[in-house]
Amino acid sequence: MSFTQDFKAFLLRGNVVDLAVAVVVGGAFGKITTSFVNDIIMPPIGLLLGHVDFNNLFLVLKDGTTPPPYATLALAKKAGAVVLSYGSFINTIINFIIIAFAIFVMIELIAKLKKAPAPADPTTKECPFCISSIALAATRCPNCTSELSK
């Protein structure tokens, strides 16, 4: 086989396609989670901390060309200041925790779905004389008419 044929066979294997789908779905899920953290979770936390936008929590390490104070992280970066953006870092940590929790819940649900149901109690037994299947409560085999002991 040529390189092209080998590569095509590799791409068309089920695992590669499954992985590609997982990456696309994971990327979309990451965007949803990021929006959830930035737009739903962090504004109330920022409000409780007395800040309007949690992403604007930063520490100026070195002043930029425009002297401080800088009202927002964007203004600090525009002025060329060296900043430590700890608010964005905290957002990213919370985002990671939510994604990890969601993946944990999905894995648990999949594991529960994969568990085989417990086998049901038997409703039949085998006749020791003719080896046919008969009702569990039978005292006589309907096939060979042998008397059965309980």
KOLVEX-861236 format. One record per atom (N, C-alpha, C): atom name; residue in one letter; residue number from 0; x, y, z. Coordinates in Angstrom, 2 decimals. Layout:
BEGIN
+-------+--------+-----+---------+---------+---------+
: atome : residu : num :      xx :      yy :      zz :
+-------+--------+-----+---------+---------+---------+
:    CA :      A : NUM :       X :       Y :       Z :
...
+-------+--------+-----+---------+---------+---------+
//
This chain:
BEGIN
+-------+--------+-----+---------+---------+---------+
: atome : residu : num :      xx :      yy :      zz :
+-------+--------+-----+---------+---------+---------+
:     N :      M :   0 :    0.84 :   -1.20 :    0.00 :
:    CA :      M :   0 :    0.00 :    0.00 :    0.00 :
:     C :      M :   0 :    0.87 :    1.25 :    0.00 :
:     N :      S :   1 :    0.37 :    2.27 :   -0.63 :
:    CA :      S :   1 :    1.11 :    3.52 :   -0.68 :
:     C :      S :   1 :    0.82 :    4.35 :    0.58 :
:     N :      F :   2 :    1.59 :    5.38 :    0.75 :
:    CA :      F :   2 :    1.40 :    6.27 :    1.90 :
:     C :      F :   2 :    0.00 :    6.85 :    1.91 :
:     N :      T :   3 :   -0.48 :    7.26 :    0.73 :
:    CA :      T :   3 :   -1.81 :    7.87 :    0.62 :
:     C :      T :   3 :   -2.89 :    6.88 :    1.04 :
:     N :      Q :   4 :   -2.78 :    5.65 :    0.59 :
:    CA :      Q :   4 :   -3.77 :    4.63 :    0.95 :
:     C :      Q :   4 :   -3.70 :    4.32 :    2.44 :
:     N :      D :   5 :   -2.49 :    4.22 :    2.99 :
:    CA :      D :   5 :   -2.33 :    3.97 :    4.42 :
:     C :      D :   5 :   -2.93 :    5.11 :    5.24 :
:     N :      F :   6 :   -2.68 :    6.34 :    4.81 :
:    CA :      F :   6 :   -3.19 :    7.50 :    5.53 :
:     C :      F :   6 :   -4.71 :    7.53 :    5.46 :
:     N :      K :   7 :   -5.28 :    7.23 :    4.28 :
:    CA :      K :   7 :   -6.73 :    7.21 :    4.12 :
:     C :      K :   7 :   -7.34 :    6.12 :    5.00 :
:     N :      A :   8 :   -6.73 :    4.96 :    5.07 :
:    CA :      A :   8 :   -7.22 :    3.87 :    5.92 :
:     C :      A :   8 :   -7.17 :    4.28 :    7.39 :
:     N :      F :   9 :   -6.10 :    4.96 :    7.76 :
:    CA :      F :   9 :   -5.97 :    5.44 :    9.14 :
:     C :      F :   9 :   -7.08 :    6.43 :    9.48 :
:     N :      L :  10 :   -7.33 :    7.38 :    8.58 :
:    CA :      L :  10 :   -8.34 :    8.40 :    8.83 :
:     C :      L :  10 :   -9.76 :    7.82 :    8.91 :
:     N :      L :  11 :  -10.00 :    6.78 :    8.16 :
:    CA :      L :  11 :  -11.35 :    6.23 :    8.10 :
:     C :      L :  11 :  -11.63 :    5.18 :    9.18 :
:     N :      R :  12 :  -10.63 :    4.88 :    9.99 :
:    CA :      R :  12 :  -10.89 :    3.96 :   11.10 :
:     C :      R :  12 :  -11.85 :    4.63 :   12.07 :
:     N :      G :  13 :  -12.64 :    3.84 :   12.75 :
:    CA :      G :  13 :  -13.66 :    4.36 :   13.65 :
:     C :      G :  13 :  -13.11 :    5.21 :   14.78 :
:     N :      N :  14 :  -11.97 :    4.85 :   15.33 :
:    CA :      N :  14 :  -11.43 :    5.59 :   16.48 :
:     C :      N :  14 :  -11.05 :    7.01 :   16.11 :
:     N :      V :  15 :  -10.52 :    7.21 :   14.92 :
:    CA :      V :  15 :  -10.10 :    8.55 :   14.50 :
:     C :      V :  15 :  -11.33 :    9.44 :   14.33 :
:     N :      V :  16 :  -12.36 :    8.90 :   13.72 :
:    CA :      V :  16 :  -13.59 :    9.68 :   13.52 :
:     C :      V :  16 :  -14.22 :   10.00 :   14.87 :
:     N :      D :  17 :  -14.27 :    9.02 :   15.77 :
:    CA :      D :  17 :  -14.82 :    9.25 :   17.11 :
:     C :      D :  17 :  -14.03 :   10.33 :   17.84 :
:     N :      L :  18 :  -12.71 :   10.28 :   17.72 :
:    CA :      L :  18 :  -11.87 :   11.28 :   18.37 :
:     C :      L :  18 :  -12.13 :   12.67 :   17.80 :
:     N :      A :  19 :  -12.29 :   12.76 :   16.48 :
:    CA :      A :  19 :  -12.55 :   14.05 :   15.84 :
:     C :      A :  19 :  -13.88 :   14.62 :   16.34 :
:     N :      V :  20 :  -14.89 :   13.79 :   16.42 :
:    CA :      V :  20 :  -16.19 :   14.24 :   16.92 :
:     C :      V :  20 :  -16.06 :   14.69 :   18.37 :
:     N :      A :  21 :  -15.33 :   13.93 :   19.18 :
:    CA :      A :  21 :  -15.14 :   14.29 :   20.59 :
:     C :      A :  21 :  -14.44 :   15.64 :   20.73 :
:     N :      V :  22 :  -13.46 :   15.91 :   19.90 :
:    CA :      V :  22 :  -12.74 :   17.18 :   19.97 :
:     C :      V :  22 :  -13.68 :   18.34 :   19.61 :
:     N :      V :  23 :  -14.48 :   18.17 :   18.58 :
:    CA :      V :  23 :  -15.41 :   19.23 :   18.17 :
:     C :      V :  23 :  -16.45 :   19.48 :   19.26 :
:     N :      V :  24 :  -17.05 :   18.41 :   19.77 :
:    CA :      V :  24 :  -18.06 :   18.55 :   20.83 :
:     C :      V :  24 :  -17.42 :   19.13 :   22.09 :
:     N :      G :  25 :  -16.21 :   18.68 :   22.41 :
:    CA :      G :  25 :  -15.50 :   19.20 :   23.58 :
:     C :      G :  25 :  -15.21 :   20.69 :   23.45 :
:     N :      G :  26 :  -14.82 :   21.12 :   22.27 :
:    CA :      G :  26 :  -14.58 :   22.55 :   22.05 :
:     C :      G :  26 :  -15.84 :   23.37 :   22.23 :
:     N :      A :  27 :  -16.95 :   22.86 :   21.70 :
:    CA :      A :  27 :  -18.22 :   23.57 :   21.87 :
:     C :      A :  27 :  -18.64 :   23.59 :   23.33 :
:     N :      F :  28 :  -18.45 :   22.47 :   24.02 :
:    CA :      F :  28 :  -18.79 :   22.40 :   25.44 :
:     C :      F :  28 :  -17.92 :   23.36 :   26.25 :
:     N :      G :  29 :  -16.65 :   23.47 :   25.85 :
:    CA :      G :  29 :  -15.75 :   24.41 :   26.53 :
:     C :      G :  29 :  -16.21 :   25.85 :   26.38 :
:     N :      K :  30 :  -16.71 :   26.19 :   25.19 :
:    CA :      K :  30 :  -17.22 :   27.55 :   24.97 :
:     C :      K :  30 :  -18.46 :   27.81 :   25.81 :
:     N :      I :  31 :  -19.34 :   26.82 :   25.89 :
:    CA :      I :  31 :  -20.55 :   26.96 :   26.71 :
:     C :      I :  31 :  -20.16 :   27.15 :   28.18 :
:     N :      T :  32 :  -19.21 :   26.35 :   28.65 :
:    CA :      T :  32 :  -18.79 :   26.44 :   30.04 :
:     C :      T :  32 :  -18.11 :   27.77 :   30.32 :
:     N :      T :  33 :  -17.28 :   28.23 :   29.39 :
:    CA :      T :  33 :  -16.63 :   29.52 :   29.57 :
:     C :      T :  33 :  -17.67 :   30.63 :   29.66 :
:     N :      S :  34 :  -18.66 :   30.59 :   28.80 :
:    CA :      S :  34 :  -19.73 :   31.58 :   28.85 :
:     C :      S :  34 :  -20.49 :   31.48 :   30.18 :
:     N :      F :  35 :  -20.76 :   30.26 :   30.63 :
:    CA :      F :  35 :  -21.46 :   30.06 :   31.90 :
:     C :      F :  35 :  -20.67 :   30.69 :   33.05 :
:     N :      V :  36 :  -19.36 :   30.45 :   33.07 :
:    CA :      V :  36 :  -18.53 :   31.00 :   34.14 :
:     C :      V :  36 :  -18.47 :   32.53 :   34.04 :
:     N :      N :  37 :  -18.16 :   33.04 :   32.84 :
:    CA :      N :  37 :  -17.97 :   34.49 :   32.68 :
:     C :      N :  37 :  -19.26 :   35.29 :   32.78 :
:     N :      D :  38 :  -20.37 :   34.71 :   32.28 :
:    CA :      D :  38 :  -21.61 :   35.48 :   32.19 :
:     C :      D :  38 :  -22.61 :   35.19 :   33.30 :
:     N :      I :  39 :  -22.53 :   34.03 :   33.95 :
:    CA :      I :  39 :  -23.51 :   33.66 :   34.96 :
:     C :      I :  39 :  -22.89 :   33.56 :   36.36 :
:     N :      I :  40 :  -21.77 :   32.88 :   36.49 :
:    CA :      I :  40 :  -21.17 :   32.63 :   37.81 :
:     C :      I :  40 :  -20.39 :   33.85 :   38.33 :
:     N :      M :  41 :  -19.51 :   34.40 :   37.51 :
:    CA :      M :  41 :  -18.59 :   35.42 :   38.00 :
:     C :      M :  41 :  -19.23 :   36.79 :   38.27 :
:     N :      P :  42 :  -20.24 :   37.24 :   37.52 :
:    CA :      P :  42 :  -20.82 :   38.55 :   37.86 :
:     C :      P :  42 :  -21.36 :   38.65 :   39.29 :
:     N :      P :  43 :  -22.12 :   37.65 :   39.80 :
:    CA :      P :  43 :  -22.55 :   37.76 :   41.20 :
:     C :      P :  43 :  -21.38 :   37.72 :   42.18 :
:     N :      I :  44 :  -20.38 :   36.89 :   41.88 :
:    CA :      I :  44 :  -19.20 :   36.83 :   42.77 :
:     C :      I :  44 :  -18.48 :   38.17 :   42.73 :
:     N :      G :  45 :  -18.33 :   38.73 :   41.52 :
:    CA :      G :  45 :  -17.69 :   40.05 :   41.40 :
:     C :      G :  45 :  -18.48 :   41.12 :   42.11 :
:     N :      L :  46 :  -19.80 :   41.04 :   42.07 :
:    CA :      L :  46 :  -20.65 :   42.00 :   42.76 :
:     C :      L :  46 :  -20.46 :   41.89 :   44.27 :
:     N :      L :  47 :  -20.37 :   40.66 :   44.77 :
:    CA :      L :  47 :  -20.15 :   40.46 :   46.21 :
:     C :      L :  47 :  -18.80 :   41.00 :   46.66 :
:     N :      L :  48 :  -17.82 :   40.94 :   45.75 :
:    CA :      L :  48 :  -16.48 :   41.44 :   46.07 :
:     C :      L :  48 :  -16.35 :   42.94 :   45.83 :
:     N :      G :  49 :  -17.41 :   43.56 :   45.31 :
:    CA :      G :  49 :  -17.39 :   45.00 :   45.09 :
:     C :      G :  49 :  -16.80 :   45.40 :   43.76 :
:     N :      H :  50 :  -16.63 :   44.45 :   42.86 :
:    CA :      H :  50 :  -16.08 :   44.74 :   41.54 :
:     C :      H :  50 :  -17.15 :   44.47 :   40.49 :
:     N :      V :  51 :  -17.20 :   45.29 :   39.47 :
:    CA :      V :  51 :  -18.18 :   45.10 :   38.41 :
:     C :      V :  51 :  -17.79 :   43.93 :   37.52 :
:     N :      D :  52 :  -16.53 :   43.85 :   37.12 :
:    CA :      D :  52 :  -16.06 :   42.81 :   36.21 :
:     C :      D :  52 :  -14.91 :   42.06 :   36.85 :
:     N :      F :  53 :  -15.11 :   40.80 :   37.11 :
:    CA :      F :  53 :  -14.09 :   39.98 :   37.78 :
:     C :      F :  53 :  -12.83 :   39.87 :   36.93 :
:     N :      N :  54 :  -12.96 :   39.91 :   35.61 :
:    CA :      N :  54 :  -11.79 :   39.83 :   34.73 :
:     C :      N :  54 :  -10.87 :   41.03 :   34.90 :
:     N :      N :  55 :  -11.34 :   42.12 :   35.47 :
:    CA :      N :  55 :  -10.52 :   43.30 :   35.66 :
:     C :      N :  55 :   -9.77 :   43.31 :   36.98 :
:     N :      L :  56 :   -9.69 :   42.18 :   37.64 :
:    CA :      L :  56 :   -8.85 :   42.09 :   38.83 :
:     C :      L :  56 :   -7.42 :   41.81 :   38.35 :
:     N :      F :  57 :   -6.56 :   42.76 :   38.60 :
:    CA :      F :  57 :   -5.18 :   42.61 :   38.15 :
:     C :      F :  57 :   -4.27 :   43.41 :   39.07 :
:     N :      L :  58 :   -3.00 :   43.07 :   39.00 :
:    CA :      L :  58 :   -1.98 :   43.75 :   39.79 :
:     C :      L :  58 :   -0.94 :   44.30 :   38.82 :
:     N :      V :  59 :   -0.65 :   45.59 :   38.94 :
:    CA :      V :  59 :    0.32 :   46.22 :   38.05 :
:     C :      V :  59 :    1.72 :   45.92 :   38.59 :
:     N :      L :  60 :    2.52 :   45.25 :   37.78 :
:    CA :      L :  60 :    3.90 :   44.95 :   38.16 :
:     C :      L :  60 :    4.85 :   46.05 :   37.72 :
:     N :      K :  61 :    4.55 :   46.64 :   36.58 :
:    CA :      K :  61 :    5.39 :   47.73 :   36.07 :
:     C :      K :  61 :    4.48 :   48.68 :   35.30 :
:     N :      D :  62 :    4.60 :   49.97 :   35.59 :
:    CA :      D :  62 :    3.78 :   50.97 :   34.93 :
:     C :      D :  62 :    4.06 :   51.01 :   33.43 :
:     N :      G :  63 :    3.04 :   51.42 :   32.70 :
:    CA :      G :  63 :    3.17 :   51.58 :   31.26 :
:     C :      G :  63 :    3.56 :   53.01 :   30.91 :
:     N :      T :  64 :    3.42 :   53.37 :   29.66 :
:    CA :      T :  64 :    3.76 :   54.70 :   29.20 :
:     C :      T :  64 :    2.82 :   55.74 :   29.78 :
:     N :      T :  65 :    1.58 :   55.37 :   30.00 :
:    CA :      T :  65 :    0.61 :   56.24 :   30.68 :
:     C :      T :  65 :    0.67 :   55.90 :   32.16 :
:     N :      P :  66 :    0.74 :   56.89 :   33.04 :
:    CA :      P :  66 :    0.86 :   56.58 :   34.47 :
:     C :      P :  66 :   -0.45 :   55.99 :   35.02 :
:     N :      P :  67 :   -0.32 :   55.13 :   36.05 :
:    CA :      P :  67 :   -1.51 :   54.54 :   36.68 :
:     C :      P :  67 :   -2.28 :   55.60 :   37.44 :
:     N :      P :  68 :   -3.46 :   55.38 :   37.89 :
:    CA :      P :  68 :   -4.15 :   54.09 :   37.96 :
:     C :      P :  68 :   -4.84 :   53.76 :   36.64 :
:     N :      Y :  69 :   -5.01 :   52.45 :   36.41 :
:    CA :      Y :  69 :   -5.68 :   51.95 :   35.22 :
:     C :      Y :  69 :   -7.04 :   51.41 :   35.66 :
:     N :      A :  70 :   -8.09 :   51.90 :   35.03 :
:    CA :      A :  70 :   -9.45 :   51.50 :   35.42 :
:     C :      A :  70 :   -9.77 :   50.06 :   35.03 :
:     N :      T :  71 :   -9.22 :   49.63 :   33.90 :
:    CA :      T :  71 :   -9.50 :   48.27 :   33.45 :
:     C :      T :  71 :   -8.22 :   47.60 :   33.01 :
:     N :      L :  72 :   -8.29 :   46.29 :   32.88 :
:    CA :      L :  72 :   -7.15 :   45.51 :   32.40 :
:     C :      L :  72 :   -6.80 :   45.92 :   30.97 :
:     N :      A :  73 :   -7.81 :   46.16 :   30.16 :
:    CA :      A :  73 :   -7.57 :   46.56 :   28.77 :
:     C :      A :  73 :   -6.80 :   47.87 :   28.70 :
:     N :      L :  74 :   -7.16 :   48.84 :   29.57 :
:    CA :      L :  74 :   -6.44 :   50.12 :   29.58 :
:     C :      L :  74 :   -5.00 :   49.94 :   30.05 :
:     N :      A :  75 :   -4.79 :   49.08 :   31.02 :
:    CA :      A :  75 :   -3.43 :   48.82 :   31.51 :
:     C :      A :  75 :   -2.57 :   48.21 :   30.41 :
:     N :      K :  76 :   -3.15 :   47.24 :   29.69 :
:    CA :      K :  76 :   -2.40 :   46.60 :   28.60 :
:     C :      K :  76 :   -2.15 :   47.58 :   27.46 :
:     N :      K :  77 :   -3.14 :   48.45 :   27.19 :
:    CA :      K :  77 :   -2.98 :   49.44 :   26.12 :
:     C :      K :  77 :   -1.86 :   50.41 :   26.46 :
:     N :      A :  78 :   -1.72 :   50.73 :   27.75 :
:    CA :      A :  78 :   -0.67 :   51.64 :   28.19 :
:     C :      A :  78 :    0.70 :   50.97 :   28.22 :
:     N :      G :  79 :    0.72 :   49.64 :   28.01 :
:    CA :      G :  79 :    1.99 :   48.92 :   28.01 :
:     C :      G :  79 :    2.43 :   48.49 :   29.39 :
:     N :      A :  80 :    1.53 :   48.52 :   30.36 :
:    CA :      A :  80 :    1.88 :   48.10 :   31.71 :
:     C :      A :  80 :    2.02 :   46.58 :   31.76 :
:     N :      V :  81 :    2.93 :   46.13 :   32.63 :
:    CA :      V :  81 :    3.08 :   44.70 :   32.87 :
:     C :      V :  81 :    2.16 :   44.37 :   34.04 :
:     N :      V :  82 :    1.20 :   43.46 :   33.78 :
:    CA :      V :  82 :    0.17 :   43.18 :   34.78 :
:     C :      V :  82 :    0.10 :   41.68 :   35.08 :
:     N :      L :  83 :   -0.35 :   41.39 :   36.28 :
:    CA :      L :  83 :   -0.63 :   40.03 :   36.72 :
:     C :      L :  83 :   -2.16 :   39.91 :   36.76 :
:     N :      S :  84 :   -2.74 :   39.20 :   35.79 :
:    CA :      S :  84 :   -4.20 :   39.12 :   35.63 :
:     C :      S :  84 :   -4.75 :   37.97 :   36.47 :
:     N :      Y :  85 :   -4.81 :   38.13 :   37.77 :
:    CA :      Y :  85 :   -5.26 :   37.03 :   38.62 :
:     C :      Y :  85 :   -6.77 :   36.80 :   38.52 :
:     N :      G :  86 :   -7.54 :   37.79 :   38.14 :
:    CA :      G :  86 :   -8.98 :   37.60 :   37.95 :
:     C :      G :  86 :   -9.27 :   36.64 :   36.81 :
:     N :      S :  87 :   -8.57 :   36.81 :   35.70 :
:    CA :      S :  87 :   -8.74 :   35.89 :   34.56 :
:     C :      S :  87 :   -8.30 :   34.48 :   34.93 :
:     N :      F :  88 :   -7.24 :   34.39 :   35.72 :
:    CA :      F :  88 :   -6.75 :   33.09 :   36.16 :
:     C :      F :  88 :   -7.79 :   32.39 :   37.04 :
:     N :      I :  89 :   -8.41 :   33.13 :   37.94 :
:    CA :      I :  89 :   -9.45 :   32.55 :   38.79 :
:     C :      I :  89 :  -10.64 :   32.10 :   37.94 :
:     N :      N :  90 :  -11.01 :   32.89 :   36.94 :
:    CA :      N :  90 :  -12.07 :   32.48 :   36.01 :
:     C :      N :  90 :  -11.73 :   31.15 :   35.34 :
:     N :      T :  91 :  -10.49 :   31.03 :   34.90 :
:    CA :      T :  91 :  -10.06 :   29.81 :   34.22 :
:     C :      T :  91 :  -10.10 :   28.61 :   35.17 :
:     N :      I :  92 :   -9.70 :   28.80 :   36.41 :
:    CA :      I :  92 :   -9.76 :   27.70 :   37.39 :
:     C :      I :  92 :  -11.20 :   27.27 :   37.62 :
:     N :      I :  93 :  -12.10 :   28.21 :   37.79 :
:    CA :      I :  93 :  -13.52 :   27.88 :   38.00 :
:     C :      I :  93 :  -14.07 :   27.18 :   36.75 :
:     N :      N :  94 :  -13.70 :   27.66 :   35.59 :
:    CA :      N :  94 :  -14.11 :   27.04 :   34.33 :
:     C :      N :  94 :  -13.65 :   25.58 :   34.29 :
:     N :      F :  95 :  -12.40 :   25.33 :   34.66 :
:    CA :      F :  95 :  -11.85 :   23.97 :   34.67 :
:     C :      F :  95 :  -12.61 :   23.09 :   35.65 :
:     N :      I :  96 :  -12.90 :   23.60 :   36.83 :
:    CA :      I :  96 :  -13.61 :   22.80 :   37.84 :
:     C :      I :  96 :  -15.00 :   22.42 :   37.34 :
:     N :      I :  97 :  -15.69 :   23.33 :   36.69 :
:    CA :      I :  97 :  -17.03 :   23.02 :   36.16 :
:     C :      I :  97 :  -16.93 :   21.98 :   35.06 :
:     N :      I :  98 :  -15.97 :   22.11 :   34.16 :
:    CA :      I :  98 :  -15.80 :   21.12 :   33.09 :
:     C :      I :  98 :  -15.45 :   19.75 :   33.68 :
:     N :      A :  99 :  -14.53 :   19.72 :   34.65 :
:    CA :      A :  99 :  -14.15 :   18.45 :   35.27 :
:     C :      A :  99 :  -15.34 :   17.81 :   35.96 :
:     N :      F : 100 :  -16.17 :   18.60 :   36.65 :
:    CA :      F : 100 :  -17.35 :   18.07 :   37.31 :
:     C :      F : 100 :  -18.35 :   17.52 :   36.29 :
:     N :      A : 101 :  -18.54 :   18.24 :   35.19 :
:    CA :      A : 101 :  -19.47 :   17.78 :   34.15 :
:     C :      A : 101 :  -18.98 :   16.46 :   33.53 :
:     N :      I : 102 :  -17.69 :   16.36 :   33.29 :
:    CA :      I : 102 :  -17.14 :   15.12 :   32.74 :
:     C :      I : 102 :  -17.30 :   13.98 :   33.73 :
:     N :      F : 103 :  -17.06 :   14.26 :   35.02 :
:    CA :      F : 103 :  -17.24 :   13.24 :   36.06 :
:     C :      F : 103 :  -18.68 :   12.74 :   36.07 :
:     N :      V : 104 :  -19.64 :   13.67 :   36.01 :
:    CA :      V : 104 :  -21.06 :   13.28 :   36.02 :
:     C :      V : 104 :  -21.39 :   12.44 :   34.78 :
:     N :      M : 105 :  -20.88 :   12.84 :   33.61 :
:    CA :      M : 105 :  -21.14 :   12.07 :   32.40 :
:     C :      M : 105 :  -20.55 :   10.66 :   32.50 :
:     N :      I : 106 :  -19.34 :   10.53 :   33.02 :
:    CA :      I : 106 :  -18.70 :    9.22 :   33.16 :
:     C :      I : 106 :  -19.51 :    8.34 :   34.11 :
:     N :      E : 107 :  -19.98 :    8.93 :   35.21 :
:    CA :      E : 107 :  -20.80 :    8.17 :   36.17 :
:     C :      E : 107 :  -22.10 :    7.71 :   35.51 :
:     N :      L : 108 :  -22.76 :    8.58 :   34.74 :
:    CA :      L : 108 :  -24.00 :    8.19 :   34.07 :
:     C :      L : 108 :  -23.75 :    7.08 :   33.05 :
:     N :      I : 109 :  -22.68 :    7.19 :   32.30 :
:    CA :      I : 109 :  -22.36 :    6.16 :   31.31 :
:     C :      I : 109 :  -22.07 :    4.84 :   32.00 :
:     N :      A : 110 :  -21.34 :    4.88 :   33.12 :
:    CA :      A : 110 :  -21.04 :    3.66 :   33.86 :
:     C :      A : 110 :  -22.32 :    3.01 :   34.38 :
:     N :      K : 111 :  -23.27 :    3.83 :   34.86 :
:    CA :      K : 111 :  -24.54 :    3.27 :   35.33 :
:     C :      K : 111 :  -25.34 :    2.67 :   34.19 :
:     N :      L : 112 :  -25.30 :    3.31 :   33.02 :
:    CA :      L : 112 :  -26.02 :    2.78 :   31.87 :
:     C :      L : 112 :  -25.41 :    1.48 :   31.36 :
:     N :      K : 113 :  -24.09 :    1.34 :   31.49 :
:    CA :      K : 113 :  -23.40 :    0.16 :   31.00 :
:     C :      K : 113 :  -23.56 :   -1.04 :   31.93 :
:     N :      K : 114 :  -23.88 :   -0.80 :   33.19 :
:    CA :      K : 114 :  -24.02 :   -1.91 :   34.12 :
:     C :      K : 114 :  -25.15 :   -2.81 :   33.66 :
:     N :      A : 115 :  -24.86 :   -4.11 :   33.63 :
:    CA :      A : 115 :  -25.88 :   -5.06 :   33.22 :
:     C :      A : 115 :  -26.88 :   -5.21 :   34.36 :
:     N :      P : 116 :  -28.15 :   -5.30 :   34.02 :
:    CA :      P : 116 :  -29.14 :   -5.48 :   35.07 :
:     C :      P : 116 :  -28.93 :   -6.82 :   35.76 :
:     N :      A : 117 :  -29.28 :   -6.87 :   37.02 :
:    CA :      A : 117 :  -29.13 :   -8.12 :   37.77 :
:     C :      A : 117 :  -30.01 :   -9.18 :   37.12 :
:     N :      P : 118 :  -29.48 :  -10.39 :   37.04 :
:    CA :      P : 118 :  -30.29 :  -11.43 :   36.41 :
:     C :      P : 118 :  -31.58 :  -11.66 :   37.21 :
:     N :      A : 119 :  -32.65 :  -11.87 :   36.49 :
:    CA :      A : 119 :  -33.94 :  -12.10 :   37.13 :
:     C :      A : 119 :  -33.94 :  -13.49 :   37.77 :
:     N :      D : 120 :  -34.77 :  -13.64 :   38.79 :
:    CA :      D : 120 :  -34.90 :  -14.95 :   39.43 :
:     C :      D : 120 :  -35.43 :  -15.93 :   38.40 :
:     N :      P : 121 :  -34.91 :  -17.16 :   38.43 :
:    CA :      P : 121 :  -35.36 :  -18.14 :   37.43 :
:     C :      P : 121 :  -36.85 :  -18.48 :   37.61 :
:     N :      T : 122 :  -37.50 :  -18.68 :   36.49 :
:    CA :      T : 122 :  -38.93 :  -19.07 :   36.52 :
:     C :      T : 122 :  -39.10 :  -20.50 :   36.04 :
:     N :      T : 123 :  -38.00 :  -21.11 :   35.57 :
:    CA :      T : 123 :  -38.06 :  -22.50 :   35.11 :
:     C :      T : 123 :  -36.94 :  -23.31 :   35.74 :
:     N :      K : 124 :  -37.10 :  -24.62 :   35.66 :
:    CA :      K : 124 :  -36.05 :  -25.54 :   36.08 :
:     C :      K : 124 :  -35.96 :  -26.64 :   35.04 :
:     N :      E : 125 :  -34.95 :  -27.46 :   35.17 :
:    CA :      E : 125 :  -34.72 :  -28.52 :   34.21 :
:     C :      E : 125 :  -35.21 :  -29.85 :   34.77 :
:     N :      C : 126 :  -35.95 :  -30.57 :   33.99 :
:    CA :      C : 126 :  -36.40 :  -31.90 :   34.40 :
:     C :      C : 126 :  -35.18 :  -32.82 :   34.42 :
:     N :      P : 127 :  -34.91 :  -33.51 :   35.54 :
:    CA :      P : 127 :  -33.73 :  -34.37 :   35.60 :
:     C :      P : 127 :  -33.85 :  -35.62 :   34.73 :
:     N :      F : 128 :  -35.06 :  -35.95 :   34.25 :
:    CA :      F : 128 :  -35.26 :  -37.16 :   33.48 :
:     C :      F : 128 :  -35.16 :  -36.92 :   31.97 :
:     N :      C : 129 :  -35.84 :  -35.88 :   31.49 :
:    CA :      C : 129 :  -35.83 :  -35.63 :   30.04 :
:     C :      C : 129 :  -35.07 :  -34.37 :   29.65 :
:     N :      I : 130 :  -34.54 :  -33.68 :   30.61 :
:    CA :      I : 130 :  -33.71 :  -32.48 :   30.42 :
:     C :      I : 130 :  -34.46 :  -31.37 :   29.68 :
:     N :      S : 131 :  -35.75 :  -31.29 :   29.82 :
:    CA :      S : 131 :  -36.51 :  -30.20 :   29.21 :
:     C :      S : 131 :  -36.78 :  -29.13 :   30.26 :
:     N :      S : 132 :  -37.07 :  -27.94 :   29.79 :
:    CA :      S : 132 :  -37.34 :  -26.82 :   30.67 :
:     C :      S : 132 :  -38.80 :  -26.85 :   31.10 :
:     N :      I : 133 :  -39.02 :  -26.76 :   32.43 :
:    CA :      I : 133 :  -40.38 :  -26.81 :   32.97 :
:     C :      I : 133 :  -40.56 :  -25.70 :   34.00 :
:     N :      A : 134 :  -41.80 :  -25.43 :   34.34 :
:    CA :      A : 134 :  -42.08 :  -24.39 :   35.33 :
:     C :      A : 134 :  -41.45 :  -24.73 :   36.66 :
:     N :      L : 135 :  -41.04 :  -23.73 :   37.38 :
:    CA :      L : 135 :  -40.36 :  -23.92 :   38.65 :
:     C :      L : 135 :  -41.25 :  -24.62 :   39.68 :
:     N :      A : 136 :  -42.53 :  -24.34 :   39.68 :
:    CA :      A : 136 :  -43.45 :  -24.92 :   40.66 :
:     C :      A : 136 :  -43.97 :  -26.30 :   40.26 :
:     N :      A : 137 :  -43.59 :  -26.80 :   39.09 :
:    CA :      A : 137 :  -44.12 :  -28.09 :   38.61 :
:     C :      A : 137 :  -43.69 :  -29.23 :   39.52 :
:     N :      T : 138 :  -44.63 :  -30.15 :   39.74 :
:    CA :      T : 138 :  -44.33 :  -31.36 :   40.53 :
:     C :      T : 138 :  -44.27 :  -32.58 :   39.62 :
:     N :      R : 139 :  -44.70 :  -32.42 :   38.36 :
:    CA :      R : 139 :  -44.65 :  -33.49 :   37.37 :
:     C :      R : 139 :  -44.24 :  -32.85 :   36.04 :
:     N :      C : 140 :  -43.34 :  -33.48 :   35.32 :
:    CA :      C : 140 :  -42.88 :  -32.97 :   34.04 :
:     C :      C : 140 :  -43.98 :  -33.11 :   33.00 :
:     N :      P : 141 :  -44.36 :  -32.02 :   32.31 :
:    CA :      P : 141 :  -45.40 :  -32.12 :   31.29 :
:     C :      P : 141 :  -44.94 :  -32.85 :   30.03 :
:     N :      N : 142 :  -43.63 :  -33.02 :   29.89 :
:    CA :      N : 142 :  -43.10 :  -33.66 :   28.69 :
:     C :      N : 142 :  -42.94 :  -35.18 :   28.85 :
:     N :      C : 143 :  -42.36 :  -35.59 :   29.98 :
:    CA :      C : 143 :  -42.12 :  -37.03 :   30.17 :
:     C :      C : 143 :  -42.99 :  -37.62 :   31.29 :
:     N :      T : 144 :  -43.79 :  -36.81 :   31.94 :
:    CA :      T : 144 :  -44.71 :  -37.16 :   33.02 :
:     C :      T : 144 :  -44.02 :  -37.75 :   34.26 :
:     N :      S : 145 :  -42.75 :  -37.53 :   34.39 :
:    CA :      S : 145 :  -42.05 :  -38.02 :   35.58 :
:     C :      S : 145 :  -42.41 :  -37.18 :   36.77 :
:     N :      E : 146 :  -42.47 :  -37.80 :   37.95 :
:    CA :      E : 146 :  -42.72 :  -37.05 :   39.18 :
:     C :      E : 146 :  -41.40 :  -36.41 :   39.59 :
:     N :      L : 147 :  -41.53 :  -35.16 :   40.04 :
:    CA :      L : 147 :  -40.33 :  -34.39 :   40.40 :
:     C :      L : 147 :  -40.33 :  -34.15 :   41.91 :
:     N :      S : 148 :  -39.19 :  -34.23 :   42.49 :
:    CA :      S : 148 :  -39.07 :  -33.88 :   43.91 :
:     C :      S : 148 :  -38.88 :  -32.38 :   44.03 :
:     N :      K : 149 :  -39.37 :  -31.81 :   45.09 :
:    CA :      K : 149 :  -39.24 :  -30.36 :   45.27 :
:     C :      K : 149 :  -37.88 :  -30.10 :   45.74 :
+-------+--------+-----+---------+---------+---------+
//
